[in-house]
Amino acid sequence: MRGSIKRQCGAALETITRIAQSRHVAKATGEAGIFSAATRNVVGQRLFPLQKFCKGSRIKNIEKLSPEDMEKYLQTRLQHHMAKGNSLHTFRAELSAVGKLEQGLNLFSELHRGGKNHYDWSRIRKDVSKVAGEVLSRTTSTYRDRAYDRPETIVVAIANQTHQLQARIQLEAGCRTEGVGAPSKGEHGKASNPMTKANWHHPETKRPLGLVRDPITGQQVAAFWTKEKGGKVAFHFCSSQTRSAVFEHFKANGRLESNYKEYLESINQAAMEVGQYHQGRGTHGLRHNFAQNRFDQALRRGYTDEQAKYAVSQEMSHNRADITETYLR
């Protein structure tokens, strides 16, 4: 490929740039790429360090990048982020950009080289990402991440048994408060969307959802559904122990519900008792914990960053996968 490395990266990315095309249609046909000029610019910026690496390594043709070159580059970038104290999210954003470049180079090869060149850096990216998850913090500041450091200790410290059960479901399944019967909006703060046995039966067939294989981990889990923000139905998964506790609660109370303000106060009080209180974390902090844990589970099972983000977004009732990025910081 001719021109500067910057121009070559641009040419590769141009092959997968589909501005004004439908993202959903493209993904359905296996043609996922870049769908906005803003994203195109961000990906290009995240590849600037690679351009410097190529220059320093005397690589004049981006098509000549070998797996060994890419592994050396990513290890160098990991060391850079460790030294700077940067976040895991920042590093994984660079890994995602490298994935886009890989897609672009493969399509460029098909279009201009008869498919002679093939690039597969997925294993390298996955291995480096796993190491990064162990050595990089999730955030570059002491409190930008709304997730709790030890969420399990907060759940155990909640005195009100109804609130404790609601918190456990949020932590394990990623539901919003309205999904566990404590909507923040309602008449006089009263729950208007309680969880009942119906949530544990299919919303259309009415058959019990019961125990199923977790779509990400493959382990046996309990399935249920909620209808939350925007009226969107989403399926969730929790432990069989939590399912049993929910059904015991149903026997005694008929439904799972509570006043939102009282539920929030229980969580804040428990967080204070175990030294994890920060203003603004509240109930939503448990969703952040869920998102980060679920994302890591997906990566360990071989998902790409985009696949993992999409899977988590579905369970969190997000309309767009990019919304989930806020929870992964």
Secondary structure, DSSP 8 states (H G I E B T S, - for coil): --S-HHHHHHHHHHTTB-TTS-HHHHHHTT---B-SHHHHHHHHHHTHHHHHHHHHTT---GGG--HHHHHHHHHHHHHHHHHHT-BHHHHHHHHHHHHHHHHHHHHHHHHHSTT------HHHHHHHHHHHHHHSBS-SSTTS--S-SSHHHHHHH--SHHHHHHHHHHHHH---GGGGT--SSSGGG--SS-B-GGGGB-TTT--B--EEE-TTT--EEEEEEEE-GGG-EEEEEE-HHHHHHHHHHHHHHSSB---HHHHHHHHHHHHHHTT---TTTTTHHHHHHHHHHHHHHHHHTT--HHHHHHHHHHHTT-SSGGGGGGGG-
